[in-house]
Amino acid sequence: MEKTMHPIVQLAKKAVEAYVEKQEVIKPEQLTPEMQDQAGVFVSLKKYGQLRGCIGTFEPTQPNIAEEIVRNAISSATFDPRFPPVHANELNDLEYSVDVLTPPEAVKSQADLDPKKYGLIVKAGYRRGLLLPDLEGVDDVATQLSICRQKAHIGPTEPVELFRFMVKRYR
């Protein structure tokens, strides 16, 4: 028995399928209440339990969450530099996860962080690294901070600004 997909996840799936199969960018039509606001959004794709793409925005770049989802779903499937673009023969094997982010807030110290509850952004000048919360294998602040630094090419002893955010995760 297949479980019902949340409309936010359905939108991400439709966006990927339309783009991969027909190079079409869909226009969201019926927006649920949670799609009408503006927020940063990350869309993650997994295939057989392994990451297959993850792209997002930590602040809104589109008029609403629905359009943010469409843009980032397509980017996750086709523009994540870590993976080749998704092919049509993979579409049935993909699992989708959509994270809607709260606005980032500056924190004074690592004591204000919790990798299960908060995502993290580290910033040094123009370099930024972001890690979503509650990821498998990221169980402590030191690991979360280390991964963010690596993603942004920030050395382990360089001073950084820290920002945390929460997500509402849809699967």
C-alpha positions as CSV (number, residue, x, y, z in Angstrom):
1,M,0.0,0.0,0.0
2,E,1.5,3.3,-1.1
3,K,1.3,6.1,1.4
4,T,-0.1,9.5,0.4
5,M,2.4,12.1,-0.4
6,H,2.1,15.6,1.1
7,P,1.2,18.2,-1.5
8,I,4.7,19.9,-1.0
9,V,6.4,16.6,-1.8
10,Q,4.1,16.0,-4.7
11,L,5.0,19.4,-6.2
12,A,8.7,18.6,-6.0
13,K,8.2,15.2,-7.7
14,K,6.0,16.7,-10.4
15,A,8.6,19.5,-11.0
16,V,11.5,16.9,-11.4
17,E,9.4,14.6,-13.6
18,A,8.3,17.4,-16.0
19,Y,11.8,18.8,-16.3
20,V,13.6,15.5,-16.7
21,E,11.0,14.1,-19.2
22,K,10.0,17.2,-21.2
23,Q,12.4,20.0,-20.1
24,E,9.3,21.8,-18.8
25,V,9.3,24.1,-15.8
26,I,5.9,23.7,-14.2
27,K,3.9,26.6,-12.8
28,P,2.4,25.8,-9.4
29,E,-1.4,26.3,-9.6
30,Q,-3.2,25.3,-6.5
31,L,-1.2,26.5,-3.5
32,T,-1.9,25.0,-0.1
33,P,-1.7,27.5,2.7
34,E,1.9,26.5,3.6
35,M,3.0,27.1,0.0
36,Q,1.9,30.7,-0.1
37,D,4.5,32.3,2.2
38,Q,8.1,32.9,1.4
39,A,11.0,30.9,2.8
40,G,14.2,29.2,2.0
41,V,13.7,25.6,0.8
42,F,15.9,22.6,0.3
43,V,14.9,19.7,-1.9
44,S,16.7,16.4,-1.3
45,L,16.5,13.4,-3.6
46,K,17.5,9.9,-2.6
47,K,17.8,6.8,-4.7
48,Y,17.9,3.4,-2.9
49,G,18.5,5.3,0.4
50,Q,21.6,7.2,-0.9
51,L,21.7,10.9,-1.6
52,R,21.1,11.6,-5.3
53,G,20.8,15.4,-5.2
54,C,20.3,18.2,-2.7
55,I,20.0,21.9,-3.6
56,G,18.3,24.7,-1.8
57,T,18.1,28.3,-0.7
58,F,18.5,29.4,2.9
59,E,16.5,32.6,2.2
60,P,13.7,33.0,-0.3
61,T,14.5,33.9,-3.9
62,Q,11.0,33.3,-5.4
63,P,7.5,34.9,-4.8
64,N,6.3,31.9,-2.7
65,I,7.4,28.5,-1.3
66,A,5.7,26.6,-4.2
67,E,7.9,28.3,-6.8
68,E,11.0,27.9,-4.5
69,I,10.2,24.2,-4.4
70,V,9.9,23.9,-8.2
71,R,13.2,25.8,-8.8
72,N,15.2,23.8,-6.2
73,A,13.7,20.4,-7.1
74,I,14.8,20.9,-10.7
75,S,18.2,22.1,-9.5
76,S,18.6,19.0,-7.2
77,A,17.8,16.7,-10.0
78,T,19.9,18.3,-12.7
79,F,22.5,20.8,-11.3
80,D,23.9,19.3,-8.1
81,P,27.6,19.3,-9.0
82,R,28.2,16.1,-6.9
83,F,26.0,14.0,-9.2
84,P,25.2,13.5,-12.9
85,P,21.8,14.8,-13.9
86,V,18.9,12.5,-13.1
87,H,17.7,10.4,-16.1
88,A,14.1,9.5,-16.9
89,N,14.8,5.8,-16.1
90,E,15.6,6.8,-12.5
91,L,12.4,8.7,-11.8
92,N,10.6,5.7,-10.3
93,D,13.5,5.0,-7.9
94,L,13.6,8.5,-6.3
95,E,12.5,9.5,-2.9
96,Y,11.8,13.2,-2.2
97,S,12.3,15.3,1.0
98,V,11.5,19.0,1.2
99,D,12.8,21.2,4.0
100,V,11.2,24.6,4.5
101,L,13.5,26.8,6.6
102,T,12.9,29.4,9.2
103,P,14.9,32.6,8.7
104,P,18.5,32.1,10.0
105,E,19.4,33.7,13.3
106,A,22.9,34.6,14.5
107,V,24.1,32.7,17.6
108,K,26.9,33.7,19.9
109,S,28.4,30.3,20.7
110,Q,28.3,26.6,19.9
111,A,26.3,26.1,23.1
112,D,23.3,27.5,21.2
113,L,23.5,24.8,18.6
114,D,21.9,21.3,18.4
115,P,22.4,19.3,15.2
116,K,19.2,17.4,15.7
117,K,17.1,20.5,16.2
118,Y,18.9,23.2,14.2
119,G,20.5,23.5,10.8
120,L,23.8,25.5,10.7
121,I,25.3,28.1,8.5
122,V,28.9,29.1,9.0
123,K,30.2,32.3,7.4
124,A,33.7,33.7,6.9
125,G,33.7,36.7,4.5
126,Y,31.9,35.6,1.3
127,R,32.3,31.9,2.1
128,R,29.3,30.1,3.5
129,G,28.6,26.5,4.4
130,L,25.2,25.1,5.3
131,L,24.0,21.8,6.8
132,L,20.4,20.8,7.4
133,P,19.4,19.5,10.8
134,D,18.8,16.0,11.9
135,L,21.0,14.2,9.3
136,E,22.1,10.6,9.7
137,G,25.7,10.5,11.1
138,V,25.7,14.1,12.4
139,D,25.2,13.6,16.1
140,D,27.2,16.4,17.7
141,V,27.9,20.1,17.1
142,A,31.6,19.5,16.4
143,T,30.7,17.2,13.4
144,Q,28.1,19.6,12.2
145,L,30.5,22.5,12.4
146,S,33.3,20.6,10.7
147,I,31.1,19.6,7.7
148,C,29.9,23.2,7.3
149,R,33.5,24.5,7.3
150,Q,34.6,21.9,4.8
151,K,31.7,22.7,2.5
152,A,32.6,26.4,2.6
153,H,36.4,25.8,2.3
154,I,36.9,27.5,5.7
155,G,39.9,26.3,7.7
156,P,39.3,24.7,11.1
157,T,40.8,27.6,13.1
158,E,39.4,30.5,11.0
159,P,37.0,32.7,12.8
160,V,33.4,32.2,11.6
161,E,30.0,33.7,12.2
162,L,27.4,31.1,13.2
163,F,23.7,31.1,12.2
164,R,21.1,28.5,13.1
165,F,17.7,27.7,11.6
166,M,14.9,25.2,12.0
167,V,13.1,23.3,9.3
168,K,9.7,21.7,8.7
169,R,10.6,18.5,6.8
170,Y,8.1,17.0,4.4
171,R,8.5,13.5,3.0
